[in-house]
C-alpha cells in the first residue's frame, strides 16, 4: 500500500486537473460561441374555411419556402445579413361560392395562379429591409385550380365544386416586385414598435403598389432577426447569437393600388381572356391581424385577413386566415 499511495495521490490530482480543464473549456466555449442556423424551410396554408364556411373569392392558397442566409465577408458594414429565398405556390379563386354552375351569377372568375419565384433580401443594422423578387407562373387550366379544389373537397367530404368550365384561359406571367420596409418607432420597453411597409409590383399577372404599417405588441426582436420578416437565419463569421424567443400580436393595415390583376381581368396579352372577366377596383383596403411565435428552430404565424371588394361587380369584401410554420436547420458556429 505504501508503494501505491503516491501513485494514487498523483492520479487524484491529475483527475482534478482534468475536470477543471474540461469545465474551463466548456464554459469558455459556451461564452464565446453560439449555434446559429443558415437555412430555413416552411409552408403556409390560406383558406376562408378556417374562419367561415363561405368558400368565396380568394378561397385557398398553399406556399412552400426555402431560405438560405448568404455569407457576409467583405460586404457593406451597414448590412446585417442577406437572405436568398425560393418560393412555390398556388392560389385559387372562385365567385361568391365554389358551387356556381350558372355563369350569369358569377361575380368573379374561376381561376388559379400557379407559380415559382425567388427573391433576395437585404437587412440593415438600422432596421430597414429591401427585397427584390421575381415570379414566373400561369393562370387558367394549366394552374390546376379545378383539380386541387375538387380533390380538397373530396378529401374533406364536402360538395363538388361546379362552374370551373367557365374559368379564365391560360396565360404565362412574369411578375417582378420590390419591397422597402423601415422601423419608425420602438417604445423604451421594446414591447411596441411600428414599421412602415411599401412595395411595388410589375407584371402581366399582378401590377400595382402597396403601402401600410406593421404594429407589433409583445416580445419583439429587431427586424433583421424576426419572424415578421423571415430573418431568423444568418451566416456571419462574427455574428451575434440568436436572440430570445419572440411572441407578439400584430396589426397590419395596408392600402393596395391595383393597376392590373389577371385573376380578375384575364390574361393581359390575350384577346380571348375567358367567358367571365371583370374590371378591378383601383384601391383595396387589407387590414391583417395576427399572432406570431418563434424559438431557435421553429416559427408559427396565424393571420386573419380582411379584404375590401376588389372586383367591379356585385362582389363584396371577404376574409380568410393563413397558418404558416417554419423550421431552421444547418447549424454553424458563430463567434460573438
Secondary structure, 3 states (H helix, E strand, C coil): CHHHHHHHHHHHHHHHHHHHHHHHHHHHHHHHEEEEEEEEEEEEEEEHHHCCCCCCEEEEEEEEEEEEECCCCCCCCCEEEEEEEEEEEEEEEECCCCECCCHHHCCCCCEEEEEEEEEEEEEECCCEEEEEEEEEEEECHHHCHHHHHHHHHHHCCCCCCECHHHCCCCEEEEEEEEEEEEEEEECCCCCEEEEEEEEEEEECCEEEEEEEEEEEEEECCCHHHCHHHCCCCCCCCCCCCCCCCEEEEEEEEEEEEEEEEHHHHCCCCCCCCCCCCCCECCEEEEEEEEEEEECCCEEEEEEEEEECCCECCCCCCEEEEEEEEEEEEEEEEEEC
